[in-house]
Amino acid sequence: MSNCRKLLNELSNFLDNEIEPGLREELEKHIAKCPHCYVVFDSTKKTIQIFRGCDPYELPETLHRKLQEAVRKQYEDSTRNRP
Ligand SMILES: [Zn+2]
């Protein structure tokens, strides 16, 4: 098995730190030497970081606040315009 294929097979384990130290070292050495694997490794790592950095509760909370604001504004406008 070529090191490139080995890296692709182990990439998710590698990024999850679920890999034996010897194999990890071997793959790290390969990434340092192989531009193709470096790009694959780097872009996959960044994609995972974006997903993990995203708090799934942040959006609904913001949305909730915006809705409350919109409702309050509508209420204030309607009371202000009342004759
Ligand atoms: Zn490679």
PDB file of the backbone (N, CA, C, O) and the ligand in Angstrom, with CONECT records:
HET     ZN  A 101       1
ATOM      1  N   MET A   1       0.847  -1.204   0.000  1.00  0.00           N
ATOM      2  CA  MET A   1       0.000   0.000   0.000  1.00  0.00           C
ATOM      3  C   MET A   1       0.882   1.253   0.000  1.00  0.00           C
ATOM      4  O   MET A   1       1.795   1.373   0.816  1.00  0.00           O
ATOM      5  N   SER A   2       0.606   2.173  -0.909  1.00  0.00           N
ATOM      6  CA  SER A   2       1.408   3.389  -0.938  1.00  0.00           C
ATOM      7  C   SER A   2       1.057   4.274   0.258  1.00  0.00           C
ATOM      8  O   SER A   2      -0.021   4.152   0.840  1.00  0.00           O
ATOM      9  N   ASN A   3       1.962   5.145   0.607  1.00  0.00           N
ATOM     10  CA  ASN A   3       1.723   6.022   1.742  1.00  0.00           C
ATOM     11  C   ASN A   3       0.560   6.982   1.490  1.00  0.00           C
ATOM     12  O   ASN A   3      -0.152   7.362   2.419  1.00  0.00           O
ATOM     13  N   CYS A   4       0.374   7.371   0.224  1.00  0.00           N
ATOM     14  CA  CYS A   4      -0.738   8.256  -0.113  1.00  0.00           C
ATOM     15  C   CYS A   4      -2.071   7.574   0.205  1.00  0.00           C
ATOM     16  O   CYS A   4      -2.963   8.178   0.800  1.00  0.00           O
ATOM     17  N   ARG A   5      -2.188   6.313  -0.200  1.00  0.00           N
ATOM     18  CA  ARG A   5      -3.429   5.584   0.049  1.00  0.00           C
ATOM     19  C   ARG A   5      -3.602   5.356   1.550  1.00  0.00           C
ATOM     20  O   ARG A   5      -4.712   5.432   2.077  1.00  0.00           O
ATOM     21  N   LYS A   6      -2.519   5.083   2.211  1.00  0.00           N
ATOM     22  CA  LYS A   6      -2.555   4.851   3.650  1.00  0.00           C
ATOM     23  C   LYS A   6      -3.060   6.110   4.370  1.00  0.00           C
ATOM     24  O   LYS A   6      -3.866   6.031   5.298  1.00  0.00           O
ATOM     25  N   LEU A   7      -2.574   7.252   3.926  1.00  0.00           N
ATOM     26  CA  LEU A   7      -3.000   8.504   4.542  1.00  0.00           C
ATOM     27  C   LEU A   7      -4.501   8.725   4.345  1.00  0.00           C
ATOM     28  O   LEU A   7      -5.214   9.092   5.278  1.00  0.00           O
ATOM     29  N   LEU A   8      -4.962   8.495   3.123  1.00  0.00           N
ATOM     30  CA  LEU A   8      -6.388   8.692   2.857  1.00  0.00           C
ATOM     31  C   LEU A   8      -7.244   7.750   3.700  1.00  0.00           C
ATOM     32  O   LEU A   8      -8.303   8.128   4.201  1.00  0.00           O
ATOM     33  N   ASN A   9      -6.762   6.514   3.845  1.00  0.00           N
ATOM     34  CA  ASN A   9      -7.500   5.546   4.656  1.00  0.00           C
ATOM     35  C   ASN A   9      -7.569   5.960   6.117  1.00  0.00           C
ATOM     36  O   ASN A   9      -8.581   5.756   6.787  1.00  0.00           O
ATOM     37  N   GLU A  10      -6.480   6.545   6.604  1.00  0.00           N
ATOM     38  CA  GLU A  10      -6.386   6.849   8.033  1.00  0.00           C
ATOM     39  C   GLU A  10      -6.700   8.300   8.360  1.00  0.00           C
ATOM     40  O   GLU A  10      -6.610   8.716   9.515  1.00  0.00           O
ATOM     41  N   LEU A  11      -7.074   9.083   7.328  1.00  0.00           N
ATOM     42  CA  LEU A  11      -7.191  10.531   7.516  1.00  0.00           C
ATOM     43  C   LEU A  11      -8.164  10.910   8.642  1.00  0.00           C
ATOM     44  O   LEU A  11      -7.843  11.751   9.481  1.00  0.00           O
ATOM     45  N   SER A  12      -9.330  10.302   8.658  1.00  0.00           N
ATOM     46  CA  SER A  12     -10.313  10.690   9.681  1.00  0.00           C
ATOM     47  C   SER A  12      -9.835  10.283  11.072  1.00  0.00           C
ATOM     48  O   SER A  12     -10.015  11.029  12.034  1.00  0.00           O
ATOM     49  N   ASN A  13      -9.223   9.094  11.182  1.00  0.00           N
ATOM     50  CA  ASN A  13      -8.670   8.680  12.471  1.00  0.00           C
ATOM     51  C   ASN A  13      -7.539   9.603  12.897  1.00  0.00           C
ATOM     52  O   ASN A  13      -7.396   9.961  14.067  1.00  0.00           O
ATOM     53  N   PHE A  14      -6.748   9.971  11.910  1.00  0.00           N
ATOM     54  CA  PHE A  14      -5.620  10.861  12.154  1.00  0.00           C
ATOM     55  C   PHE A  14      -6.104  12.196  12.715  1.00  0.00           C
ATOM     56  O   PHE A  14      -5.546  12.704  13.688  1.00  0.00           O
ATOM     57  N   LEU A  15      -7.135  12.757  12.105  1.00  0.00           N
ATOM     58  CA  LEU A  15      -7.647  14.053  12.539  1.00  0.00           C
ATOM     59  C   LEU A  15      -8.400  13.956  13.868  1.00  0.00           C
ATOM     60  O   LEU A  15      -8.504  14.940  14.601  1.00  0.00           O
ATOM     61  N   ASP A  16      -8.915  12.784  14.169  1.00  0.00           N
ATOM     62  CA  ASP A  16      -9.602  12.582  15.444  1.00  0.00           C
ATOM     63  C   ASP A  16      -8.654  12.148  16.556  1.00  0.00           C
ATOM     64  O   ASP A  16      -9.079  11.894  17.683  1.00  0.00           O
ATOM     65  N   ASN A  17      -7.374  12.066  16.232  1.00  0.00           N
ATOM     66  CA  ASN A  17      -6.366  11.588  17.175  1.00  0.00           C
ATOM     67  C   ASN A  17      -6.639  10.166  17.646  1.00  0.00           C
ATOM     68  O   ASN A  17      -6.247   9.780  18.747  1.00  0.00           O
ATOM     69  N   GLU A  18      -7.310   9.398  16.810  1.00  0.00           N
ATOM     70  CA  GLU A  18      -7.571   8.007  17.144  1.00  0.00           C
ATOM     71  C   GLU A  18      -6.663   7.127  16.298  1.00  0.00           C
ATOM     72  O   GLU A  18      -7.129   6.342  15.473  1.00  0.00           O
ATOM     73  N   ILE A  19      -5.390   7.268  16.511  1.00  0.00           N
ATOM     74  CA  ILE A  19      -4.411   6.593  15.668  1.00  0.00           C
ATOM     75  C   ILE A  19      -3.206   6.258  16.538  1.00  0.00           C
ATOM     76  O   ILE A  19      -2.848   7.009  17.446  1.00  0.00           O
ATOM     77  N   GLU A  20      -2.590   5.123  16.246  1.00  0.00           N
ATOM     78  CA  GLU A  20      -1.436   4.759  17.070  1.00  0.00           C
ATOM     79  C   GLU A  20      -0.257   5.677  16.752  1.00  0.00           C
ATOM     80  O   GLU A  20      -0.049   6.054  15.599  1.00  0.00           O
ATOM     81  N   PRO A  21       0.514   6.034  17.784  1.00  0.00           N
ATOM     82  CA  PRO A  21       1.569   7.039  17.626  1.00  0.00           C
ATOM     83  C   PRO A  21       2.572   6.721  16.513  1.00  0.00           C
ATOM     84  O   PRO A  21       3.035   7.632  15.827  1.00  0.00           O
ATOM     85  N   GLY A  22       2.911   5.453  16.327  1.00  0.00           N
ATOM     86  CA  GLY A  22       3.868   5.079  15.290  1.00  0.00           C
ATOM     87  C   GLY A  22       3.348   5.409  13.903  1.00  0.00           C
ATOM     88  O   GLY A  22       4.073   5.953  13.070  1.00  0.00           O
ATOM     89  N   LEU A  23       2.084   5.074  13.660  1.00  0.00           N
ATOM     90  CA  LEU A  23       1.467   5.336  12.366  1.00  0.00           C
ATOM     91  C   LEU A  23       1.292   6.837  12.163  1.00  0.00           C
ATOM     92  O   LEU A  23       1.470   7.351  11.059  1.00  0.00           O
ATOM     93  N   ARG A  24       0.946   7.524  13.230  1.00  0.00           N
ATOM     94  CA  ARG A  24       0.783   8.974  13.171  1.00  0.00           C
ATOM     95  C   ARG A  24       2.089   9.648  12.729  1.00  0.00           C
ATOM     96  O   ARG A  24       2.097  10.540  11.881  1.00  0.00           O
ATOM     97  N   GLU A  25       3.166   9.197  13.324  1.00  0.00           N
ATOM     98  CA  GLU A  25       4.475   9.757  12.980  1.00  0.00           C
ATOM     99  C   GLU A  25       4.810   9.505  11.515  1.00  0.00           C
ATOM    100  O   GLU A  25       5.319  10.381  10.816  1.00  0.00           O
ATOM    101  N   GLU A  26       4.512   8.281  11.066  1.00  0.00           N
ATOM    102  CA  GLU A  26       4.781   7.895   9.689  1.00  0.00           C
ATOM    103  C   GLU A  26       3.976   8.780   8.724  1.00  0.00           C
ATOM    104  O   GLU A  26       4.502   9.243   7.712  1.00  0.00           O
ATOM    105  N   LEU A  27       2.704   9.005   9.049  1.00  0.00           N
ATOM    106  CA  LEU A  27       1.858   9.818   8.180  1.00  0.00           C
ATOM    107  C   LEU A  27       2.275  11.289   8.226  1.00  0.00           C
ATOM    108  O   LEU A  27       2.230  11.980   7.208  1.00  0.00           O
ATOM    109  N   GLU A  28       2.676  11.761   9.388  1.00  0.00           N
ATOM    110  CA  GLU A  28       3.150  13.151   9.491  1.00  0.00           C
ATOM    111  C   GLU A  28       4.374  13.376   8.609  1.00  0.00           C
ATOM    112  O   GLU A  28       4.503  14.406   7.947  1.00  0.00           O
ATOM    113  N   LYS A  29       5.268  12.390   8.616  1.00  0.00           N
ATOM    114  CA  LYS A  29       6.465  12.481   7.769  1.00  0.00           C
ATOM    115  C   LYS A  29       6.076  12.488   6.298  1.00  0.00           C
ATOM    116  O   LYS A  29       6.662  13.210   5.492  1.00  0.00           O
ATOM    117  N   HIS A  30       5.085  11.679   5.961  1.00  0.00           N
ATOM    118  CA  HIS A  30       4.643  11.624   4.571  1.00  0.00           C
ATOM    119  C   HIS A  30       3.998  12.941   4.142  1.00  0.00           C
ATOM    120  O   HIS A  30       4.253  13.428   3.040  1.00  0.00           O
ATOM    121  N   ILE A  31       3.167  13.516   5.008  1.00  0.00           N
ATOM    122  CA  ILE A  31       2.507  14.788   4.679  1.00  0.00           C
ATOM    123  C   ILE A  31       3.560  15.875   4.433  1.00  0.00           C
ATOM    124  O   ILE A  31       3.414  16.698   3.530  1.00  0.00           O
ATOM    125  N   ALA A  32       4.600  15.867   5.233  1.00  0.00           N
ATOM    126  CA  ALA A  32       5.657  16.873   5.091  1.00  0.00           C
ATOM    127  C   ALA A  32       6.367  16.771   3.740  1.00  0.00           C
ATOM    128  O   ALA A  32       6.896  17.758   3.229  1.00  0.00           O
ATOM    129  N   LYS A  33       6.371  15.558   3.168  1.00  0.00           N
ATOM    130  CA  LYS A  33       7.102  15.344   1.918  1.00  0.00           C
ATOM    131  C   LYS A  33       6.198  15.376   0.689  1.00  0.00           C
ATOM    132  O   LYS A  33       6.663  15.664  -0.414  1.00  0.00           O
ATOM    133  N   CYS A  34       4.917  15.084   0.870  1.00  0.00           N
ATOM    134  CA  CYS A  34       4.024  14.894  -0.264  1.00  0.00           C
ATOM    135  C   CYS A  34       3.034  16.059  -0.364  1.00  0.00           C
ATOM    136  O   CYS A  34       2.117  16.163   0.451  1.00  0.00           O
ATOM    137  N   PRO A  35       3.217  16.937  -1.362  1.00  0.00           N
ATOM    138  CA  PRO A  35       2.352  18.129  -1.484  1.00  0.00           C
ATOM    139  C   PRO A  35       0.879  17.765  -1.660  1.00  0.00           C
ATOM    140  O   PRO A  35      -0.006  18.446  -1.143  1.00  0.00           O
ATOM    141  N   HIS A  36       0.629  16.677  -2.399  1.00  0.00           N
ATOM    142  CA  HIS A  36      -0.750  16.268  -2.644  1.00  0.00           C
ATOM    143  C   HIS A  36      -1.440  15.910  -1.328  1.00  0.00           C
ATOM    144  O   HIS A  36      -2.556  16.361  -1.066  1.00  0.00           O
ATOM    145  N   CYS A  37      -0.791  15.118  -0.518  1.00  0.00           N
ATOM    146  CA  CYS A  37      -1.381  14.712   0.754  1.00  0.00           C
ATOM    147  C   CYS A  37      -1.465  15.888   1.717  1.00  0.00           C
ATOM    148  O   CYS A  37      -2.381  15.961   2.536  1.00  0.00           O
ATOM    149  N   TYR A  38      -0.515  16.803   1.620  1.00  0.00           N
ATOM    150  CA  TYR A  38      -0.564  17.976   2.477  1.00  0.00           C
ATOM    151  C   TYR A  38      -1.835  18.791   2.203  1.00  0.00           C
ATOM    152  O   TYR A  38      -2.516  19.225   3.132  1.00  0.00           O
ATOM    153  N   VAL A  39      -2.143  18.991   0.921  1.00  0.00           N
ATOM    154  CA  VAL A  39      -3.343  19.749   0.541  1.00  0.00           C
ATOM    155  C   VAL A  39      -4.605  19.035   1.031  1.00  0.00           C
ATOM    156  O   VAL A  39      -5.507  19.658   1.591  1.00  0.00           O
ATOM    157  N   VAL A  40      -4.653  17.722   0.811  1.00  0.00           N
ATOM    158  CA  VAL A  40      -5.824  16.943   1.257  1.00  0.00           C
ATOM    159  C   VAL A  40      -5.972  17.046   2.774  1.00  0.00           C
ATOM    160  O   VAL A  40      -7.059  17.302   3.291  1.00  0.00           O
ATOM    161  N   PHE A  41      -4.868  16.842   3.467  1.00  0.00           N
ATOM    162  CA  PHE A  41      -4.869  16.878   4.925  1.00  0.00           C
ATOM    163  C   PHE A  41      -5.281  18.255   5.442  1.00  0.00           C
ATOM    164  O   PHE A  41      -6.125  18.370   6.330  1.00  0.00           O
ATOM    165  N   ASP A  42      -4.671  19.296   4.874  1.00  0.00           N
ATOM    166  CA  ASP A  42      -4.901  20.663   5.336  1.00  0.00           C
ATOM    167  C   ASP A  42      -6.349  21.100   5.104  1.00  0.00           C
ATOM    168  O   ASP A  42      -6.972  21.678   5.995  1.00  0.00           O
ATOM    169  N   SER A  43      -6.885  20.826   3.911  1.00  0.00           N
ATOM    170  CA  SER A  43      -8.247  21.282   3.612  1.00  0.00           C
ATOM    171  C   SER A  43      -9.273  20.488   4.428  1.00  0.00           C
ATOM    172  O   SER A  43     -10.281  21.041   4.869  1.00  0.00           O
ATOM    173  N   THR A  44      -9.014  19.197   4.625  1.00  0.00           N
ATOM    174  CA  THR A  44      -9.938  18.405   5.444  1.00  0.00           C
ATOM    175  C   THR A  44      -9.926  18.892   6.893  1.00  0.00           C
ATOM    176  O   THR A  44     -10.972  18.999   7.533  1.00  0.00           O
ATOM    177  N   LYS A  45      -8.732  19.185   7.398  1.00  0.00           N
ATOM    178  CA  LYS A  45      -8.600  19.668   8.777  1.00  0.00           C
ATOM    179  C   LYS A  45      -9.359  20.987   8.951  1.00  0.00           C
ATOM    180  O   LYS A  45     -10.055  21.182   9.948  1.00  0.00           O
ATOM    181  N   LYS A  46      -9.222  21.885   7.978  1.00  0.00           N
ATOM    182  CA  LYS A  46      -9.896  23.182   8.060  1.00  0.00           C
ATOM    183  C   LYS A  46     -11.413  23.030   7.995  1.00  0.00           C
ATOM    184  O   LYS A  46     -12.145  23.710   8.714  1.00  0.00           O
ATOM    185  N   THR A  47     -11.878  22.127   7.122  1.00  0.00           N
ATOM    186  CA  THR A  47     -13.320  21.893   7.020  1.00  0.00           C
ATOM    187  C   THR A  47     -13.870  21.404   8.358  1.00  0.00           C
ATOM    188  O   THR A  47     -14.914  21.868   8.816  1.00  0.00           O
ATOM    189  N   ILE A  48     -13.156  20.461   8.979  1.00  0.00           N
ATOM    190  CA  ILE A  48     -13.595  19.926  10.270  1.00  0.00           C
ATOM    191  C   ILE A  48     -13.601  21.024  11.328  1.00  0.00           C
ATOM    192  O   ILE A  48     -14.512  21.085  12.153  1.00  0.00           O
ATOM    193  N   GLN A  49     -12.590  21.891  11.309  1.00  0.00           N
ATOM    194  CA  GLN A  49     -12.519  22.970  12.287  1.00  0.00           C
ATOM    195  C   GLN A  49     -13.691  23.939  12.126  1.00  0.00           C
ATOM    196  O   GLN A  49     -14.238  24.429  13.114  1.00  0.00           O
ATOM    197  N   ILE A  50     -14.073  24.212  10.872  1.00  0.00           N
ATOM    198  CA  ILE A  50     -15.209  25.104  10.632  1.00  0.00           C
ATOM    199  C   ILE A  50     -16.482  24.501  11.220  1.00  0.00           C
ATOM    200  O   ILE A  50     -17.262  25.192  11.876  1.00  0.00           O
ATOM    201  N   PHE A  51     -16.685  23.187  10.976  1.00  0.00           N
ATOM    202  CA  PHE A  51     -17.883  22.531  11.493  1.00  0.00           C
ATOM    203  C   PHE A  51     -17.891  22.505  13.011  1.00  0.00           C
ATOM    204  O   PHE A  51     -18.929  22.738  13.630  1.00  0.00           O
ATOM    205  N   ARG A  52     -16.743  22.222  13.619  1.00  0.00           N
ATOM    206  CA  ARG A  52     -16.672  22.126  15.078  1.00  0.00           C
ATOM    207  C   ARG A  52     -16.773  23.488  15.745  1.00  0.00           C
ATOM    208  O   ARG A  52     -17.276  23.610  16.862  1.00  0.00           O
ATOM    209  N   GLY A  53     -16.280  24.534  15.032  1.00  0.00           N
ATOM    210  CA  GLY A  53     -16.306  25.870  15.597  1.00  0.00           C
ATOM    211  C   GLY A  53     -17.695  26.483  15.560  1.00  0.00           C
ATOM    212  O   GLY A  53     -17.944  27.528  16.161  1.00  0.00           O
ATOM    213  N   CYS A  54     -18.589  25.824  14.852  1.00  0.00           N
ATOM    214  CA  CYS A  54     -19.938  26.360  14.689  1.00  0.00           C
ATOM    215  C   CYS A  54     -20.835  25.843  15.796  1.00  0.00           C
ATOM    216  O   CYS A  54     -21.099  24.643  15.867  1.00  0.00           O
ATOM    217  N   ASP A  55     -21.305  26.720  16.655  1.00  0.00           N
ATOM    218  CA  ASP A  55     -22.186  26.338  17.742  1.00  0.00           C
ATOM    219  C   ASP A  55     -23.608  26.163  17.203  1.00  0.00           C
ATOM    220  O   ASP A  55     -24.205  27.126  16.722  1.00  0.00           O
ATOM    221  N   PRO A  56     -24.146  24.967  17.277  1.00  0.00           N
ATOM    222  CA  PRO A  56     -25.469  24.730  16.670  1.00  0.00           C
ATOM    223  C   PRO A  56     -26.591  25.513  17.361  1.00  0.00           C
ATOM    224  O   PRO A  56     -27.670  25.676  16.791  1.00  0.00           O
ATOM    225  N   TYR A  57     -26.342  26.006  18.600  1.00  0.00           N
ATOM    226  CA  TYR A  57     -27.391  26.727  19.313  1.00  0.00           C
ATOM    227  C   TYR A  57     -27.297  28.233  19.107  1.00  0.00           C
ATOM    228  O   TYR A  57     -28.170  28.993  19.525  1.00  0.00           O
ATOM    229  N   GLU A  58     -26.207  28.647  18.446  1.00  0.00           N
ATOM    230  CA  GLU A  58     -25.999  30.080  18.294  1.00  0.00           C
ATOM    231  C   GLU A  58     -27.005  30.696  17.332  1.00  0.00           C
ATOM    232  O   GLU A  58     -27.551  31.768  17.591  1.00  0.00           O
ATOM    233  N   LEU A  59     -27.241  30.016  16.234  1.00  0.00           N
ATOM    234  CA  LEU A  59     -28.132  30.575  15.217  1.00  0.00           C
ATOM    235  C   LEU A  59     -29.580  30.712  15.707  1.00  0.00           C
ATOM    236  O   LEU A  59     -30.162  31.788  15.569  1.00  0.00           O
ATOM    237  N   PRO A  60     -30.174  29.659  16.272  1.00  0.00           N
ATOM    238  CA  PRO A  60     -31.550  29.807  16.755  1.00  0.00           C
ATOM    239  C   PRO A  60     -31.669  30.907  17.816  1.00  0.00           C
ATOM    240  O   PRO A  60     -32.663  31.632  17.848  1.00  0.00           O
ATOM    241  N   GLU A  61     -30.646  31.033  18.692  1.00  0.00           N
ATOM    242  CA  GLU A  61     -30.666  32.064  19.728  1.00  0.00           C
ATOM    243  C   GLU A  61     -30.695  33.459  19.107  1.00  0.00           C
ATOM    244  O   GLU A  61     -31.481  34.314  19.515  1.00  0.00           O
ATOM    245  N   THR A  62     -29.833  33.677  18.118  1.00  0.00           N
ATOM    246  CA  THR A  62     -29.788  34.959  17.423  1.00  0.00           C
ATOM    247  C   THR A  62     -31.104  35.214  16.705  1.00  0.00           C
ATOM    248  O   THR A  62     -31.650  36.318  16.731  1.00  0.00           O
ATOM    249  N   LEU A  63     -31.586  34.183  16.077  1.00  0.00           N
ATOM    250  CA  LEU A  63     -32.837  34.289  15.338  1.00  0.00           C
ATOM    251  C   LEU A  63     -33.976  34.638  16.294  1.00  0.00           C
ATOM    252  O   LEU A  63     -34.827  35.470  15.978  1.00  0.00           O
ATOM    253  N   HIS A  64     -33.986  34.008  17.449  1.00  0.00           N
ATOM    254  CA  HIS A  64     -35.005  34.247  18.465  1.00  0.00           C
ATOM    255  C   HIS A  64     -34.980  35.712  18.902  1.00  0.00           C
ATOM    256  O   HIS A  64     -36.021  36.360  19.011  1.00  0.00           O
ATOM    257  N   ARG A  65     -33.764  36.222  19.152  1.00  0.00           N
ATOM    258  CA  ARG A  65     -33.623  37.605  19.592  1.00  0.00           C
ATOM    259  C   ARG A  65     -34.098  38.575  18.502  1.00  0.00           C
ATOM    260  O   ARG A  65     -34.752  39.578  18.787  1.00  0.00           O
ATOM    261  N   LYS A  66     -33.758  38.256  17.261  1.00  0.00           N
ATOM    262  CA  LYS A  66     -34.161  39.116  16.144  1.00  0.00           C
ATOM    263  C   LYS A  66     -35.680  39.122  16.001  1.00  0.00           C
ATOM    264  O   LYS A  66     -36.284  40.155  15.711  1.00  0.00           O
ATOM    265  N   LEU A  67     -36.279  37.966  16.206  1.00  0.00           N
ATOM    266  CA  LEU A  67     -37.738  37.869  16.124  1.00  0.00           C
ATOM    267  C   LEU A  67     -38.383  38.701  17.229  1.00  0.00           C
ATOM    268  O   LEU A  67     -39.337  39.441  16.986  1.00  0.00           O
ATOM    269  N   GLN A  68     -37.851  38.572  18.449  1.00  0.00           N
ATOM    270  CA  GLN A  68     -38.375  39.347  19.572  1.00  0.00           C
ATOM    271  C   GLN A  68     -38.276  40.840  19.288  1.00  0.00           C
ATOM    272  O   GLN A  68     -39.202  41.606  19.555  1.00  0.00           O
ATOM    273  N   GLU A  69     -37.120  41.234  18.736  1.00  0.00           N
ATOM    274  CA  GLU A  69     -36.891  42.637  18.401  1.00  0.00           C
ATOM    275  C   GLU A  69     -37.892  43.125  17.359  1.00  0.00           C
ATOM    276  O   GLU A  69     -38.457  44.212  17.477  1.00  0.00           O
ATOM    277  N   ALA A  70     -38.095  42.304  16.347  1.00  0.00           N
ATOM    278  CA  ALA A  70     -39.015  42.661  15.271  1.00  0.00           C
ATOM    279  C   ALA A  70     -40.441  42.790  15.798  1.00  0.00           C
ATOM    280  O   ALA A  70     -41.174  43.708  15.429  1.00  0.00           O
ATOM    281  N   VAL A  71     -40.822  41.849  16.673  1.00  0.00           N
ATOM    282  CA  VAL A  71     -42.170  41.888  17.252  1.00  0.00           C
ATOM    283  C   VAL A  71     -42.341  43.132  18.127  1.00  0.00           C
ATOM    284  O   VAL A  71     -43.370  43.805  18.070  1.00  0.00           O
ATOM    285  N   ARG A  72     -41.316  43.429  18.938  1.00  0.00           N
ATOM    286  CA  ARG A  72     -41.395  44.585  19.821  1.00  0.00           C
ATOM    287  C   ARG A  72     -41.477  45.892  19.027  1.00  0.00           C
ATOM    288  O   ARG A  72     -42.221  46.810  19.374  1.00  0.00           O
ATOM    289  N   LYS A  73     -40.680  45.941  17.943  1.00  0.00           N
ATOM    290  CA  LYS A  73     -40.673  47.132  17.111  1.00  0.00           C
ATOM    291  C   LYS A  73     -42.051  47.332  16.463  1.00  0.00           C
ATOM    292  O   LYS A  73     -42.582  48.441  16.399  1.00  0.00           O
ATOM    293  N   GLN A  74     -42.588  46.238  16.000  1.00  0.00           N
ATOM    294  CA  GLN A  74     -43.910  46.281  15.382  1.00  0.00           C
ATOM    295  C   GLN A  74     -44.949  46.753  16.407  1.00  0.00           C
ATOM    296  O   GLN A  74     -45.836  47.545  16.088  1.00  0.00           O
ATOM    297  N   TYR A  75     -44.825  46.256  17.638  1.00  0.00           N
ATOM    298  CA  TYR A  75     -45.757  46.616  18.712  1.00  0.00           C
ATOM    299  C   TYR A  75     -45.620  48.103  19.036  1.00  0.00           C
ATOM    300  O   TYR A  75     -46.614  48.816  19.167  1.00  0.00           O
ATOM    301  N   GLU A  76     -44.352  48.563  19.164  1.00  0.00           N
ATOM    302  CA  GLU A  76     -44.111  49.968  19.487  1.00  0.00           C
ATOM    303  C   GLU A  76     -44.635  50.886  18.387  1.00  0.00           C
ATOM    304  O   GLU A  76     -45.238  51.924  18.660  1.00  0.00           O
ATOM    305  N   ASP A  77     -44.398  50.488  17.147  1.00  0.00           N
ATOM    306  CA  ASP A  77     -44.883  51.286  16.016  1.00  0.00           C
ATOM    307  C   ASP A  77     -46.406  51.376  16.022  1.00  0.00           C
ATOM    308  O   ASP A  77     -46.991  52.430  15.772  1.00  0.00           O
ATOM    309  N   SER A  78     -47.030  50.229  16.319  1.00  0.00           N
ATOM    310  CA  SER A  78     -48.498  50.210  16.256  1.00  0.00           C
ATOM    311  C   SER A  78     -49.091  51.046  17.398  1.00  0.00           C
ATOM    312  O   SER A  78     -50.118  51.700  17.212  1.00  0.00           O
ATOM    313  N   THR A  79     -48.454  51.031  18.582  1.00  0.00           N
ATOM    314  CA  THR A  79     -48.985  51.840  19.691  1.00  0.00           C
ATOM    315  C   THR A  79     -48.734  53.314  19.441  1.00  0.00           C
ATOM    316  O   THR A  79     -49.549  54.166  19.796  1.00  0.00           O
ATOM    317  N   ARG A  80     -47.585  53.609  18.819  1.00  0.00           N
ATOM    318  CA  ARG A  80     -47.244  55.007  18.565  1.00  0.00           C
ATOM    319  C   ARG A  80     -48.192  55.628  17.532  1.00  0.00           C
ATOM    320  O   ARG A  80     -48.555  56.800  17.629  1.00  0.00           O
ATOM    321  N   ASN A  81     -48.579  54.827  16.554  1.00  0.00           N
ATOM    322  CA  ASN A  81     -49.411  55.348  15.472  1.00  0.00           C
ATOM    323  C   ASN A  81     -50.901  55.327  15.814  1.00  0.00           C
ATOM    324  O   ASN A  81     -51.743  55.750  15.021  1.00  0.00           O
ATOM    325  N   ARG A  82     -51.207  54.825  17.011  1.00  0.00           N
ATOM    326  CA  ARG A  82     -52.636  54.748  17.385  1.00  0.00           C
ATOM    327  C   ARG A  82     -53.186  56.164  17.636  1.00  0.00           C
ATOM    328  O   ARG A  82     -52.516  56.957  18.298  1.00  0.00           O
ATOM    329  N   PRO A  83     -54.300  56.482  17.165  1.00  0.00           N
ATOM    330  CA  PRO A  83     -54.867  57.822  17.365  1.00  0.00           C
ATOM    331  C   PRO A  83     -55.294  58.090  18.825  1.00  0.00           C
ATOM    332  O   PRO A  83     -55.786  59.175  19.135  1.00  0.00           O
TER     333      PRO A  83
HETATM  334 ZN    ZN A 101       1.010  11.358  -0.505  1.00  0.00          ZN2+
END
